Amino acid sequence: PGPCRRRLIMAFCELMNFECEILTLSRDTTESDLKQRREILPGGTVHYVDQAPLRAAVNGRVLILDGIERTERNVLPTLNNLLENREMSLSDGRFLMSP
């Protein structure tokens, strides 16, 4: 949504006491932007950082998708799988699914 719609959604979340996560999408958005990013820590150990859609799903927050109309087609099935089927296979070996 544009800035006015985003403010309206944020005001609604605040009024209803809902926590929210915002994901700004673009043509450059990849699947790892929706799931987890791999970071290499000092010493060479690998750490996976959860991204906004995953944090929203795990913590029961509202997910605001800003710019979904600009997203490439190959990213939409990942979002669709999370939103409709409530499941996602993660890079760190976990599998997120609805209880």
MOPAC internal coordinates of N, CA, C and O (Angstrom, degrees):
PM7 1SCF
backbone

  N    0.0000 0     0.00 0     0.00 0    0    0    0
  C    1.4645 1     0.00 0     0.00 0    1    0    0
  C    1.5145 1   110.83 1     0.00 0    2    1    0
  O    1.2310 1   121.13 1   -20.89 1    3    2    1
  N    1.3004 1   115.43 1   159.11 1    3    2    1
  C    1.4531 1   120.13 1   176.98 1    5    3    2
  C    1.5201 1   110.07 1   -71.92 1    6    5    3
  O    1.2310 1   120.30 1     0.17 1    7    6    5
  N    1.3322 1   117.04 1  -179.83 1    7    6    5
  C    1.4642 1   120.13 1  -176.54 1    9    7    6
  C    1.5333 1   113.48 1   -60.95 1   10    9    7
  O    1.2310 1   119.76 1   142.72 1   11   10    9
  N    1.3208 1   118.06 1   -37.28 1   11   10    9
  C    1.4708 1   120.20 1   179.50 1   13   11   10
  C    1.5193 1   110.87 1   -68.18 1   14   13   11
  O    1.2310 1   120.62 1   136.09 1   15   14   13
  N    1.3105 1   116.42 1   -43.91 1   15   14   13
  C    1.4668 1   119.28 1   178.85 1   17   15   14
  C    1.5195 1   111.02 1   -66.58 1   18   17   15
  O    1.2310 1   120.48 1   141.90 1   19   18   17
  N    1.3227 1   116.69 1   -38.10 1   19   18   17
  C    1.4594 1   120.30 1   178.84 1   21   19   18
  C    1.5265 1   110.25 1   -62.82 1   22   21   19
  O    1.2310 1   120.34 1   136.51 1   23   22   21
  N    1.3414 1   116.96 1   -43.49 1   23   22   21
  C    1.4671 1   120.34 1   177.82 1   25   23   22
  C    1.5226 1   111.45 1   -62.91 1   26   25   23
  O    1.2310 1   120.68 1   141.26 1   27   26   25
  N    1.3403 1   116.31 1   -38.74 1   27   26   25
  C    1.4614 1   120.69 1   178.68 1   29   27   26
  C    1.5309 1   110.61 1   -63.78 1   30   29   27
  O    1.2310 1   120.57 1   135.64 1   31   30   29
  N    1.3189 1   116.52 1   -44.36 1   31   30   29
  C    1.4661 1   120.79 1   178.83 1   33   31   30
  C    1.5288 1   110.22 1   -65.00 1   34   33   31
  O    1.2310 1   120.21 1   137.54 1   35   34   33
  N    1.3216 1   117.21 1   -42.46 1   35   34   33
  C    1.4636 1   120.60 1   179.07 1   37   35   34
  C    1.5317 1   110.73 1   -63.90 1   38   37   35
  O    1.2310 1   120.13 1   140.29 1   39   38   37
  N    1.3396 1   117.36 1   -39.71 1   39   38   37
  C    1.4667 1   120.90 1   177.55 1   41   39   38
  C    1.5303 1   110.47 1   -64.47 1   42   41   39
  O    1.2310 1   120.60 1   139.00 1   43   42   41
  N    1.3359 1   116.46 1   -41.00 1   43   42   41
  C    1.4629 1   120.37 1   177.30 1   45   43   42
  C    1.5271 1   110.58 1   -61.38 1   46   45   43
  O    1.2310 1   120.25 1   133.92 1   47   46   45
  N    1.3150 1   117.12 1   -46.08 1   47   46   45
  C    1.4629 1   120.87 1   179.65 1   49   47   46
  C    1.5271 1   111.13 1   -61.74 1   50   49   47
  O    1.2310 1   120.90 1   139.57 1   51   50   49
  N    1.3248 1   115.88 1   -40.43 1   51   50   49
  C    1.4590 1   119.42 1   178.85 1   53   51   50
  C    1.5212 1   110.74 1   -66.80 1   54   53   51
  O    1.2310 1   120.13 1   137.46 1   55   54   53
  N    1.3267 1   117.37 1   -42.54 1   55   54   53
  C    1.4583 1   122.19 1   179.17 1   57   55   54
  C    1.5260 1   111.48 1   -62.24 1   58   57   55
  O    1.2310 1   120.63 1   139.49 1   59   58   57
  N    1.3293 1   116.40 1   -40.51 1   59   58   57
  C    1.4647 1   121.15 1  -178.74 1   61   59   58
  C    1.5299 1   112.19 1   -87.15 1   62   61   59
  O    1.2310 1   120.52 1   179.63 1   63   62   61
  N    1.3330 1   116.61 1    -0.37 1   63   62   61
  C    1.4585 1   123.08 1  -179.20 1   65   63   62
  C    1.5354 1   111.90 1    61.40 1   66   65   63
  O    1.2310 1   120.96 1  -139.64 1   67   66   65
  N    1.3455 1   115.77 1    40.36 1   67   66   65
  C    1.4608 1   122.14 1   176.13 1   69   67   66
  C    1.5247 1   108.59 1  -100.01 1   70   69   67
  O    1.2310 1   120.59 1   -42.45 1   71   70   69
  N    1.3184 1   116.47 1   137.55 1   71   70   69
  C    1.4562 1   120.35 1   171.14 1   73   71   70
  C    1.5249 1   107.42 1   -81.98 1   74   73   71
  O    1.2310 1   120.29 1   -29.29 1   75   74   73
  N    1.3333 1   117.05 1   150.71 1   75   74   73
  C    1.4642 1   119.00 1  -179.15 1   77   75   74
  C    1.5188 1   110.90 1  -138.82 1   78   77   75
  O    1.2310 1   122.12 1   -21.08 1   79   78   77
  N    1.3105 1   113.55 1   158.92 1   79   78   77
  C    1.4647 1   123.33 1   174.87 1   81   79   78
  C    1.5295 1   106.41 1  -124.43 1   82   81   79
  O    1.2310 1   120.41 1   -41.57 1   83   82   81
  N    1.3222 1   116.83 1   138.43 1   83   82   81
  C    1.4615 1   121.34 1   179.24 1   85   83   82
  C    1.5197 1   108.69 1  -112.36 1   86   85   83
  O    1.2310 1   120.93 1   -48.85 1   87   86   85
  N    1.3238 1   115.84 1   131.15 1   87   86   85
  C    1.4552 1   121.69 1   175.27 1   89   87   86
  C    1.5227 1   107.94 1  -121.16 1   90   89   87
  O    1.2310 1   120.48 1   -65.35 1   91   90   89
  N    1.3202 1   116.68 1   114.65 1   91   90   89
  C    1.4590 1   121.56 1   176.93 1   93   91   90
  C    1.5210 1   107.59 1   -91.29 1   94   93   91
  O    1.2310 1   120.98 1   -61.66 1   95   94   93
  N    1.3183 1   115.73 1   118.34 1   95   94   93
  C    1.4581 1   122.22 1  -176.26 1   97   95   94
  C    1.5181 1   110.97 1  -100.92 1   98   97   95
  O    1.2310 1   120.79 1   -29.49 1   99   98   97
  N    1.3210 1   116.10 1   150.51 1   99   98   97
  C    1.4575 1   122.15 1   176.39 1  101   99   98
  C    1.5236 1   108.11 1  -148.72 1  102  101   99
  O    1.2310 1   120.72 1     2.33 1  103  102  101
  N    1.3181 1   116.22 1  -177.67 1  103  102  101
  C    1.4688 1   119.68 1   177.19 1  105  103  102
  C    1.5217 1   111.57 1   -66.59 1  106  105  103
  O    1.2310 1   120.36 1   159.34 1  107  106  105
  N    1.3325 1   116.92 1   -20.66 1  107  106  105
  C    1.4593 1   121.33 1  -178.45 1  109  107  106
  C    1.5292 1   113.21 1   -89.75 1  110  109  107
  O    1.2310 1   120.05 1   179.57 1  111  110  109
  N    1.3285 1   117.51 1    -0.43 1  111  110  109
  C    1.4650 1   121.15 1  -179.79 1  113  111  110
  C    1.5250 1   109.52 1   -66.78 1  114  113  111
  O    1.2310 1   121.05 1   -46.96 1  115  114  113
  N    1.3271 1   115.59 1   133.04 1  115  114  113
  C    1.4584 1   121.25 1   179.79 1  117  115  114
  C    1.5245 1   109.94 1  -115.45 1  118  117  115
  O    1.2310 1   121.34 1    -5.78 1  119  118  117
  N    1.3200 1   115.03 1   174.22 1  119  118  117
  C    1.4577 1   120.42 1   179.23 1  121  119  118
  C    1.5291 1   111.33 1   -62.37 1  122  121  119
  O    1.2310 1   120.00 1   145.35 1  123  122  121
  N    1.3156 1   117.60 1   -34.65 1  123  122  121
  C    1.4718 1   120.14 1   179.55 1  125  123  122
  C    1.5303 1   111.67 1   -69.18 1  126  125  123
  O    1.2310 1   119.83 1   157.76 1  127  126  125
  N    1.3371 1   117.93 1   -22.24 1  127  126  125
  C    1.4640 1   120.93 1   175.05 1  129  127  126
  C    1.5274 1   110.65 1   -71.71 1  130  129  127
  O    1.2310 1   120.18 1   160.14 1  131  130  129
  N    1.3198 1   117.27 1   -19.86 1  131  130  129
  C    1.4593 1   122.13 1  -179.28 1  133  131  130
  C    1.5226 1   112.29 1   -96.33 1  134  133  131
  O    1.2310 1   120.04 1   155.51 1  135  134  133
  N    1.3087 1   117.53 1   -24.49 1  135  134  133
  C    1.4673 1   121.38 1  -174.55 1  137  135  134
  C    1.5160 1   110.87 1  -108.80 1  138  137  135
  O    1.2310 1   120.94 1    90.60 1  139  138  137
  N    1.3175 1   115.81 1   -89.40 1  139  138  137
  C    1.4558 1   122.33 1  -176.87 1  141  139  138
  C    1.5236 1   109.91 1  -141.55 1  142  141  139
  O    1.2310 1   121.46 1   -32.94 1  143  142  141
  N    1.3086 1   114.80 1   147.06 1  143  142  141
  C    1.4572 1   121.11 1   173.90 1  145  143  142
  C    1.5185 1   108.13 1  -106.34 1  146  145  143
  O    1.2310 1   121.24 1   -42.74 1  147  146  145
  N    1.3080 1   115.24 1   137.26 1  147  146  145
  C    1.4649 1   120.33 1   178.18 1  149  147  146
  C    1.5183 1   108.72 1   -91.94 1  150  149  147
  O    1.2310 1   121.02 1   -52.13 1  151  150  149
  N    1.3295 1   115.66 1   127.87 1  151  150  149
  C    1.4583 1   121.51 1   177.10 1  153  151  150
  C    1.5153 1   108.43 1  -121.07 1  154  153  151
  O    1.2310 1   120.94 1   -39.50 1  155  154  153
  N    1.3061 1   115.80 1   140.50 1  155  154  153
  C    1.4622 1   121.18 1   177.32 1  157  155  154
  C    1.5229 1   107.65 1  -101.50 1  158  157  155
  O    1.2310 1   121.34 1   -61.84 1  159  158  157
  N    1.3271 1   115.04 1   118.16 1  159  158  157
  C    1.4609 1   121.79 1  -177.99 1  161  159  158
  C    1.5227 1   110.08 1   -86.48 1  162  161  159
  O    1.2310 1   120.41 1   -16.53 1  163  162  161
  N    1.3382 1   116.82 1   163.47 1  163  162  161
  C    1.4641 1   119.02 1   175.11 1  165  163  162
  C    1.5297 1   110.29 1   -55.48 1  166  165  163
  O    1.2310 1   120.68 1   -43.96 1  167  166  165
  N    1.2787 1   116.31 1   136.04 1  167  166  165
  C    1.4535 1   121.35 1  -176.18 1  169  167  166
  C    1.5154 1   111.89 1    98.27 1  170  169  167
  O    1.2310 1   120.62 1   175.40 1  171  170  169
  N    1.3364 1   116.42 1    -4.60 1  171  170  169
  C    1.4546 1   120.48 1   175.79 1  173  171  170
  C    1.5178 1   115.82 1    86.03 1  174  173  171
  O    1.2310 1   119.66 1  -173.64 1  175  174  173
  N    1.3323 1   118.25 1     6.36 1  175  174  173
  C    1.4630 1   119.10 1   178.42 1  177  175  174
  C    1.5271 1   110.42 1   -79.34 1  178  177  175
  O    1.2310 1   121.08 1   -32.73 1  179  178  177
  N    1.3131 1   115.53 1   147.27 1  179  178  177
  C    1.4661 1   121.79 1  -178.08 1  181  179  178
  C    1.5168 1   109.38 1   -99.91 1  182  181  179
  O    1.2310 1   121.11 1   -45.02 1  183  182  181
  N    1.3233 1   115.49 1   134.98 1  183  182  181
  C    1.4659 1   122.08 1   179.54 1  185  183  182
  C    1.5276 1   107.96 1  -130.47 1  186  185  183
  O    1.2310 1   120.09 1   -46.59 1  187  186  185
  N    1.3252 1   117.44 1   133.41 1  187  186  185
  C    1.4592 1   122.00 1   178.39 1  189  187  186
  C    1.5211 1   109.44 1  -100.22 1  190  189  187
  O    1.2310 1   120.60 1   -49.35 1  191  190  189
  N    1.3441 1   116.45 1   130.65 1  191  190  189
  C    1.4618 1   122.59 1  -179.52 1  193  191  190
  C    1.5242 1   108.19 1  -108.66 1  194  193  191
  O    1.2310 1   120.50 1   -56.45 1  195  194  193
  N    1.3330 1   116.65 1   123.55 1  195  194  193
  C    1.4561 1   121.51 1   179.07 1  197  195  194
  C    1.5278 1   110.44 1   -67.56 1  198  197  195
  O    1.2310 1   120.72 1   -40.70 1  199  198  197
  N    1.3360 1   116.23 1   139.30 1  199  198  197
  C    1.4528 1   122.08 1   178.87 1  201  199  198
  C    1.5335 1   109.85 1   -96.65 1  202  201  199
  O    1.2310 1   120.16 1    -6.57 1  203  202  201
  N    1.3337 1   117.29 1   173.43 1  203  202  201
  C    1.4676 1   123.58 1  -171.41 1  205  203  202
  C    1.5350 1   114.23 1   -52.57 1  206  205  203
  O    1.2310 1   118.20 1   131.54 1  207  206  205
  N    1.3454 1   121.04 1   -48.46 1  207  206  205
  C    1.4745 1   118.47 1  -179.39 1  209  207  206
  C    1.5244 1   112.57 1   -61.98 1  210  209  207
  O    1.2310 1   120.41 1   141.76 1  211  210  209
  N    1.3040 1   116.83 1   -38.24 1  211  210  209
  C    1.4566 1   120.53 1   179.76 1  213  211  210
  C    1.5251 1   110.99 1   -69.77 1  214  213  211
  O    1.2310 1   120.30 1   137.09 1  215  214  213
  N    1.3408 1   117.04 1   -42.91 1  215  214  213
  C    1.4652 1   120.15 1   177.21 1  217  215  214
  C    1.5212 1   111.20 1   -61.58 1  218  217  215
  O    1.2310 1   120.29 1   139.65 1  219  218  217
  N    1.3476 1   117.06 1   -40.35 1  219  218  217
  C    1.4631 1   121.11 1   178.70 1  221  219  218
  C    1.5258 1   110.99 1   -63.58 1  222  221  219
  O    1.2310 1   120.28 1   137.12 1  223  222  221
  N    1.3276 1   117.06 1   -42.88 1  223  222  221
  C    1.4627 1   120.90 1  -179.01 1  225  223  222
  C    1.5237 1   111.60 1   -67.45 1  226  225  223
  O    1.2310 1   120.21 1   136.40 1  227  226  225
  N    1.3127 1   117.20 1   -43.60 1  227  226  225
  C    1.4638 1   121.29 1  -176.90 1  229  227  226
  C    1.5213 1   111.42 1   -70.45 1  230  229  227
  O    1.2310 1   120.21 1   141.42 1  231  230  229
  N    1.3294 1   117.20 1   -38.58 1  231  230  229
  C    1.4617 1   121.27 1  -174.60 1  233  231  230
  C    1.5233 1   113.89 1   -98.59 1  234  233  231
  O    1.2310 1   119.39 1  -177.15 1  235  234  233
  N    1.3294 1   118.76 1     2.85 1  235  234  233
  C    1.4626 1   121.60 1   177.60 1  237  235  234
  C    1.5132 1   114.04 1    69.73 1  238  237  235
  O    1.2310 1   120.54 1  -141.92 1  239  238  237
  N    1.3166 1   116.58 1    38.08 1  239  238  237
  C    1.4646 1   121.39 1  -179.07 1  241  239  238
  C    1.5240 1   110.83 1  -100.58 1  242  241  239
  O    1.2310 1   120.89 1   -16.52 1  243  242  241
  N    1.3209 1   115.90 1   163.48 1  243  242  241
  C    1.4633 1   122.46 1   174.39 1  245  243  242
  C    1.5288 1   107.70 1   -78.18 1  246  245  243
  O    1.2310 1   120.28 1   -46.51 1  247  246  245
  N    1.3294 1   117.06 1   133.49 1  247  246  245
  C    1.4614 1   121.65 1   177.61 1  249  247  246
  C    1.5213 1   109.10 1  -105.03 1  250  249  247
  O    1.2310 1   120.55 1   -59.22 1  251  250  249
  N    1.3205 1   116.56 1   120.78 1  251  250  249
  C    1.4657 1   122.40 1   177.73 1  253  251  250
  C    1.5221 1   107.40 1  -101.09 1  254  253  251
  O    1.2310 1   120.81 1   -61.56 1  255  254  253
  N    1.3266 1   116.06 1   118.44 1  255  254  253
  C    1.4665 1   122.02 1   179.76 1  257  255  254
  C    1.5207 1   108.48 1   -99.79 1  258  257  255
  O    1.2310 1   120.28 1   -73.95 1  259  258  257
  N    1.3021 1   117.07 1   106.05 1  259  258  257
  C    1.4589 1   123.02 1  -177.97 1  261  259  258
  C    1.5242 1   109.31 1   -99.13 1  262  261  259
  O    1.2310 1   119.99 1   -61.64 1  263  262  261
  N    1.3307 1   117.62 1   118.36 1  263  262  261
  C    1.4542 1   122.01 1   176.60 1  265  263  262
  C    1.5137 1   114.30 1    87.53 1  266  265  263
  O    1.2310 1   120.29 1  -152.22 1  267  266  265
  N    1.3220 1   117.05 1    27.78 1  267  266  265
  C    1.4662 1   119.99 1  -177.20 1  269  267  266
  C    1.5293 1   111.95 1   -62.39 1  270  269  267
  O    1.2310 1   120.20 1   155.56 1  271  270  269
  N    1.3122 1   117.22 1   -24.44 1  271  270  269
  C    1.4692 1   120.14 1   179.77 1  273  271  270
  C    1.5284 1   112.20 1   -69.85 1  274  273  271
  O    1.2310 1   119.82 1   163.07 1  275  274  273
  N    1.3209 1   117.94 1   -16.93 1  275  274  273
  C    1.4674 1   121.83 1  -179.72 1  277  275  274
  C    1.5300 1   112.55 1   -93.45 1  278  277  275
  O    1.2310 1   119.97 1   176.69 1  279  278  277
  N    1.3115 1   117.66 1    -3.31 1  279  278  277
  C    1.4593 1   121.64 1  -174.31 1  281  279  278
  C    1.5270 1   111.22 1   -75.11 1  282  281  279
  O    1.2310 1   121.03 1   -37.38 1  283  282  281
  N    1.3225 1   115.63 1   142.62 1  283  282  281
  C    1.4632 1   120.94 1   176.07 1  285  283  282
  C    1.5257 1   110.03 1   -68.65 1  286  285  283
  O    1.2310 1   120.84 1   -26.72 1  287  286  285
  N    1.3128 1   116.01 1   153.28 1  287  286  285
  C    1.4669 1   121.25 1  -176.47 1  289  287  286
  C    1.5167 1   114.18 1   -62.37 1  290  289  287
  O    1.2310 1   119.60 1   150.31 1  291  290  289
  N    1.3097 1   118.36 1   -29.69 1  291  290  289
  C    1.4612 1   120.04 1  -177.32 1  293  291  290
  C    1.5255 1   113.26 1   -72.24 1  294  293  291
  O    1.2310 1   119.53 1   167.03 1  295  294  293
  N    1.3384 1   118.50 1   -12.97 1  295  294  293
  C    1.4586 1   122.60 1   179.51 1  297  295  294
  C    1.5284 1   111.21 1   -90.38 1  298  297  295
  O    1.2310 1   120.24 1   151.72 1  299  298  297
  N    1.3139 1   117.15 1   -28.28 1  299  298  297
  C    1.4594 1   121.07 1  -175.17 1  301  299  298
  C    1.5268 1   114.76 1   -61.89 1  302  301  299
  O    1.2310 1   118.24 1   142.32 1  303  302  301
  N    1.3405 1   120.96 1   -37.68 1  303  302  301
  C    1.4704 1   118.81 1   177.69 1  305  303  302
  C    1.5289 1   113.45 1   -60.76 1  306  305  303
  O    1.2310 1   119.87 1   146.55 1  307  306  305
  N    1.3077 1   117.86 1   -33.45 1  307  306  305
  C    1.4667 1   120.80 1   178.13 1  309  307  306
  C    1.5200 1   110.49 1   -66.17 1  310  309  307
  O    1.2310 1   120.68 1   134.83 1  311  310  309
  N    1.3351 1   116.30 1   -45.17 1  311  310  309
  C    1.4602 1   120.39 1   177.05 1  313  311  310
  C    1.5255 1   110.67 1   -64.24 1  314  313  311
  O    1.2310 1   120.74 1   136.84 1  315  314  313
  N    1.3184 1   116.18 1   -43.16 1  315  314  313
  C    1.4592 1   120.92 1  -179.24 1  317  315  314
  C    1.5303 1   110.84 1   -61.19 1  318  317  315
  O    1.2310 1   120.34 1   138.75 1  319  318  317
  N    1.3084 1   116.95 1   -41.25 1  319  318  317
  C    1.4566 1   120.96 1  -179.98 1  321  319  318
  C    1.5312 1   110.84 1   -62.89 1  322  321  319
  O    1.2310 1   120.27 1   140.48 1  323  322  321
  N    1.3145 1   117.08 1   -39.52 1  323  322  321
  C    1.4589 1   120.92 1   179.08 1  325  323  322
  C    1.5292 1   111.09 1   -70.95 1  326  325  323
  O    1.2310 1   120.20 1   134.97 1  327  326  325
  N    1.3319 1   117.23 1   -45.03 1  327  326  325
  C    1.4609 1   120.62 1  -174.33 1  329  327  326
  C    1.5228 1   113.16 1   -75.88 1  330  329  327
  O    1.2310 1   119.60 1   140.05 1  331  330  329
  N    1.3167 1   118.36 1   -39.95 1  331  330  329
  C    1.4674 1   120.62 1  -177.01 1  333  331  330
  C    1.5201 1   112.77 1   -90.46 1  334  333  331
  O    1.2310 1   120.17 1   131.84 1  335  334  333
  N    1.3270 1   117.29 1   -48.16 1  335  334  333
  C    1.4637 1   120.89 1  -175.76 1  337  335  334
  C    1.5227 1   113.10 1   -89.86 1  338  337  335
  O    1.2310 1   120.91 1   166.45 1  339  338  337
  N    1.3386 1   115.87 1   -13.55 1  339  338  337
  C    1.4609 1   122.38 1  -179.21 1  341  339  338
  C    1.5229 1   112.26 1    56.55 1  342  341  339
  O    1.2310 1   121.57 1  -136.68 1  343  342  341
  N    1.3206 1   114.59 1    43.32 1  343  342  341
  C    1.4626 1   119.03 1   176.24 1  345  343  342
  C    1.5184 1   110.09 1  -147.14 1  346  345  343
  O    1.2310 1   121.20 1   -26.25 1  347  346  345
  N    1.3471 1   115.31 1   153.75 1  347  346  345
  C    1.4517 1   120.69 1  -178.95 1  349  347  346
  C    1.5256 1   108.86 1  -160.77 1  350  349  347
  O    1.2310 1   120.72 1   -46.54 1  351  350  349
  N    1.3091 1   116.23 1   133.46 1  351  350  349
  C    1.4578 1   122.24 1   174.53 1  353  351  350
  C    1.5243 1   107.82 1   -88.37 1  354  353  351
  O    1.2310 1   120.27 1   -52.29 1  355  354  353
  N    1.3247 1   117.10 1   127.71 1  355  354  353
  C    1.4585 1   121.37 1  -173.65 1  357  355  354
  C    1.5204 1   111.99 1  -105.15 1  358  357  355
  O    1.2310 1   121.15 1   -24.71 1  359  358  357
  N    1.3069 1   115.40 1   155.29 1  359  358  357
  C    1.4627 1   122.28 1  -176.84 1  361  359  358
  C    1.5241 1   113.27 1   -66.41 1  362  361  359
  O    1.2310 1   120.27 1   152.94 1  363  362  361
  N    1.3312 1   117.10 1   -27.06 1  363  362  361
  C    1.4666 1   119.57 1  -178.50 1  365  363  362
  C    1.5279 1   112.61 1   -85.11 1  366  365  363
  O    1.2310 1   120.15 1  -172.29 1  367  366  365
  N    1.3417 1   117.32 1     7.71 1  367  366  365
  C    1.4515 1   121.59 1   176.46 1  369  367  366
  C    1.5171 1   114.51 1    98.93 1  370  369  367
  O    1.2310 1   119.97 1   169.17 1  371  370  369
  N    1.3348 1   117.66 1   -10.83 1  371  370  369
  C    1.4567 1   119.62 1   178.28 1  373  371  370
  C    1.5221 1   110.34 1   -78.60 1  374  373  371
  O    1.2310 1   121.21 1   -19.24 1  375  374  373
  N    1.3288 1   115.28 1   160.76 1  375  374  373
  C    1.4653 1   121.34 1   175.58 1  377  375  374
  C    1.5171 1   106.52 1  -129.24 1  378  377  375
  O    1.2310 1   120.64 1   -63.40 1  379  378  377
  N    1.3339 1   116.38 1   116.60 1  379  378  377
  C    1.4541 1   122.20 1  -179.29 1  381  379  378
  C    1.5128 1   108.86 1   -87.75 1  382  381  379
  O    1.2310 1   120.52 1   -51.95 1  383  382  381
  N    1.3386 1   116.60 1   128.05 1  383  382  381
  C    1.4605 1   119.65 1   177.26 1  385  383  382
  C    1.5190 1   109.50 1  -149.73 1  386  385  383
  O    1.2310 1   121.28 1   -23.07 1  387  386  385
  N    1.3156 1   115.16 1   156.93 1  387  386  385
  C    1.4553 1   121.75 1   179.37 1  389  387  386
  C    1.5234 1   110.25 1   -68.75 1  390  389  387
  O    1.2310 1   119.55 1   -37.64 1  391  390  389
  N    1.3343 1   118.46 1   142.36 1  391  390  389
  C    1.4745 1   120.14 1   179.64 1  393  391  390
  C    1.5140 1   112.82 1   -66.65 1  394  393  391
  O    1.2310 1   120.10 1   180.00 1  395  394  393

